[in-house]
Amino acid sequence: MQRRTTRTVQVGSVAIGSGHPIAVQSMLCAAPADIDANIAQAKALKEAGCDIVRLAIPTMEDIRLISAIKNEVELPLVADIQFDYRLAIAAAEAGIDKIRINPGNIGGRDRIRAVVNACRERDIPIRIGVNSGSLEKELLQKYGRPTAEALVQSALGQIRLLEDEHFTDYLVAIKSSDAATTMEANRLLAQQTDCPLHLGVTEAGTERMGLIKSSAAIGGLLCLGIGDTIRVSLTADPVREVFAARDLLAAIGLQQDRVRFVSCPTCGRCKVDLFRVAEDAEQALANVNKNIKVAIMGCAVNGPGEAADADIGIAGGDGEFLLFAKGKPLYKVSPEGVTAALMEEIEKL
């Protein structure tokens, strides 16, 4: 797919923009006062494949988290700042890699200029955050509710506040709890700016519904070539967000070191316990970093024929499985040994 052309924003060691891979983000959720818990969570996120981590900085005392985490984990950090411009300046002075603010809610022109200057002096980008839950009152009155058009108008207003200060080192995140509104707002904004876009659905829900909403909105936008960094927000362990984001990128062909896993839903022709085998195979493949397609199919109809493009796969028979590669049969194996045989063939690829 052809990605929308953007300029590049550098966040620590990670470059964000159309010339670079989609960056995966998550956010720490441990109490800011618990430094050890935050460090442990940051390490877990890095291990899971997270590219950038955001952390809330609600008080001046919490600025200490920045250096504490940076001393232990090599991962770009984003400070999430609400309302108090002094926290943004302090975060910049403490070595943060990016600052997330809504320029319109940190005060007047002097305060915006102070934050911009602190970031400019240290080459720190700003992420403009626009959410449906924090839309300006005048826009709510104009549009009646947080429509896509209202969110875009808000974002363009925030952009002007930075560009009036001759600051262009920014990216934008427009998020709604509604997947369709999120899609439409980002699609409209993408036509009016060349800055990188951070995609996500805010307040998406628990893991089940959050995955569905995020797949619809983020996946749909990425398929249109829109989006440069993503967060799959879940009411769950943030590590689950990273796994979900990586799986989403792999599903649409944007994660080149992940297995593309496909399996059929089964029908009356299936004579093996494909549910169990598919789950076993998916777990075994979780840490395989290969750009391959693996197919787990229930019968000969959906086996080597329908999944002929799979690099390796299995098809259920009458109490046994057939291993195949690129549509060509390899050999048969019992249900008890099928996962081990599959992994052995994958090792050869």
N, C-alpha and C positions, 0 to 999 in steps of 0.2 A: 504494500500500500504506500501511497505517496503522502508523506507527512507535510503538514503546513510548515512553511519556512518561517523561522524565527531567528532573532538574535540570540546570543549565548549569554547566560548568567552563570558566573562561577561561584559555587558554594563550597568553600574549603577546597577539597581535592576533587569534587564532583562538578562537572560541567553540565548545565541544563540548557536544552534547546534542541532544535530539529536536527542538528548535526551530531547529536550524541544519543546514547541509549536512554530509554525511559528510566528515570530514577525512582526508586521505591522509597517511600517515607513512612514513618510511624511516629508515635508520640509516647513519651514516658508517662506513666500514670501513678507512680509511687508518690508518696507525700514528699514535698520538696525538702522538708526537714530531715528526711531519712536519706542521707547521702549514700550510704552503703547499698540501700535498696535500689536507688537510681542507677548507681554504677553497675550493679548486677543486671538490671534490666537492660541497660545500654549494651552490655556485653552479649546478652542473649539475643538482642535484636541484630547486632552485627553478625553473630554466628548464624542467624537465620537468613541473612542476605540483605538486610536493610542497608540502604545507601546513605540516608540522611535521617537524623532523629531530631524531633522537636520537643522542647520542654517548657512547661509553664513557669513564668517568673512573676509570681503574684506580689512579692515584697522585696525590698532592697536586700534583706538578709539572704534571700534565695540566689542572689548573684553568685555566691560562692559555689553553687552547683556547677557552674560553667567550667571553672578550672579543675574542680574535683573530678569531673567526668573526663575532661580532656587529658588529664594526667594518666588516666587508666585505659581509655578507649580511643582508638584512632577512627573517629567517625565525625563527619561534619555535624555541627549542632545549630539548631534554630531556636532563638528565644521567642516565645509567644508572649507578647506584651499587650495588655489591655489598659487603655486610658492614660496611664502615667508615663509621660515622655521621659522622665528621669530614669526610669527602669531601662528604657531602650538605650539611652546614652551609656548607662553603667554597664549594660550587657556588651555594648560595642567596645568599651574600654577593657572589659574582662576577656576579650578575645573570641566572642561569638562569631559564627561563620555566616549567619543570616538572621535578620530580624523580621518577625511577622507582626505587622501593625495594621490598623485601620487608620490611615492618616487623618480622617475626618473626626475621630473621637479622642485625639490626644491633645486638643486645645487649638489655639490660634496659630497664625502664620509663624510667629517667632519660635514656638515650640516645634513645629514641623521642620523649620529651618535648622534648629539645633540638632534634631535627630538626623536629618539628612547630612549635615556637616560632619557629625560624628561617624557616620557610615562612609561618607565619601573619603575622609582622611585615611580610613583603614581598608578601603576596597571591600566593604561589606554590603551585599545586596539587600534589598527590602522586598518582602513579600506582602503585597496588598491583599488583605483578607476581606471579602465581602460575603456575608451570610444573610440568608432570608430572615433570620431571627434578630438581626441588628440593623435592619434597613432604616434609613433616615425617615423621620416623621413626615416630611413634606412629600417624599416619594410614595409613602404608604397612602397619603391623602390623595395624591394624583392618580395612582393606579388601583387603589382600593385594597390591594394585597401584594405580597412579594412576588410579582410576576417576573418572568425572564427579562422583559424590557426594563422593569424597575431595577433589577439587579445590575444589568448592563449600564444603565444610566448612573447608578451609584459608583460602579467600578471606574467608569470614564471620569467621573468627578474626582475620585481619589487619585487617578493617574495624573490629572491636571495639577493637583496640589504638589506632586513630586516634580513634574516637568516644569512647573513655574520656577522651581529652584534649580533648574537645569540638571536634574538627576534622572538618569535613564537606566540605572542599574537595578531594575525591578522586574518582578514577575507577578502574576495576578492569580488569585484563587477565588472563583465564584462558586458558592456551594448552597444548595437547598436540601431540605430533607425529602423533597420530592424529586424522583429520578428524572422525570420528563422535563421539569423546570430547569434542573441542573444541566441537562443536555442542551436545551434550547438557549439558555443564557450563555453557555460557553461557545456554542455555535455562532451566535450573534456577535459576541465579543471577538472571536477569532477573525472576523471579517474587518475589524476596526483597529487592530493593533498587531505589531509584530513581536510583542514580548512573549516569553514562554508562559504557558499556562499550567497551573497545578490543578489536577482534577481530583474530585472527591465528592461524596454525598454526606452532608453533615447530619448528625443524629440519625444515622442509617438504621440503627437497631441492633439487636442481638445477632449472633453469628449467622443464623439461618437467614433472616430477612435482610440483614446488612449485606450479606454476600449477593443476594438476589438484586437488591437496589444498586449496589456498586457495579455488578456485572452489567446491568442494563445501561446505566449512565456512563460509567468510565469506559466499559468495553465498547459501547456504541460510539462514543466520541473518538476513541483510539482508532476504531475501524474507519472513521471519516478522516483520519490523519491529524486529529486535533488532540493536543495534550503532550506534555514534556516531562512531567513528574506526577506521581499518583500516590494517594493514600486510601486504602480500603478501611474506612472507619468502622470499627465493631465494638460493641459492648462486650469485650472479651480480652483475654491476654493479648497485648500488642504483638507478640510473636505470631499469633494467628493472623493478624493483619498482614504481616509480611508474607507468610505462606500463601495467603489468599491473593495478594497482589502479584506474586511471582507466578502463581498458577494462572491468573487471568492473562498476564502477558504471554505466557506460553500458549494458552488456548487460542490466541489470535496471531501467533507467530512472531511476537516481538521479544521473546526471551529465548535467545539462541543457544543457551547452555542448559535447557530444561527438556525433559522427555515430554513429548506430546502423547498423552495417554487417551486411548479411545476404547470403549467397550459397548457391546450391544445390550439392550434392555431385557433380552431373552423373550421367548414365546413358547408355544406348545411343542416346538421342534427340539428344544433344548433338553438333553438327557444327562446333564452334569450339573453340579452345584456351582454355577457360574458366579453367583453373588459372592460366595466365599472366596473363590479363586481370584476374582477381580479385586476384592479388598486386599487380599494377601499380596497380589502383584503390585497394586498401587502403593502399599506400604514399603515393599521391597525397592521400588523405584524412586522413593522420596529423595534419596541422596545421590541419585545417578545424574551426573552433569554431562549429558550427551544430547546433541541435537538430532534426536531420532524419534520416529513414530512407532509406538507399541500398541498393538491391537489385541484385545481380549474378547473373543467372539464365541457365541453359544453353539453354533452348528455350521455345517458345510455351506449352507446358503449364505450366511453372513461371515464366512471365514475367508479363505484365500481369494475368493472372487471379489466380494464387496470391499475387503480391506487389502486389496492387492498392492496398494501404495505404501503399506506399513513396512518399515525396515525389518521388523520381527513381530510375530504374533502367534496366538494359539487359537484353535477352533475346536469346540467340543464335538465329540462323537458319541457312540453308545458306551458310556462309562469310561471313556478315555479322551485324550486330547491329541490333536495334530499340531506340531510346531511348523510354522511356515515363514519364509522370508521373501519379501517382494512378490507375493503370490505363489511362490513355488514351495511345495511340500518338503519338509526336512525329515521328520520322523515322528512316531507316535510315542506318547508317554502317559503314565497313569495319573489320575487326579492328585495323588499324594506327592508325586515328584514333579508336577508340572511347573510350579513356581521356581524351583531350583534349576530345572532345565532351561526355563526362559532366561533366568539371570545368567546362566552359563553362556548362552548364545549371545546375550547382550554384551558380555565381557569381551567377546571376540570382535565386536563391531568397532 
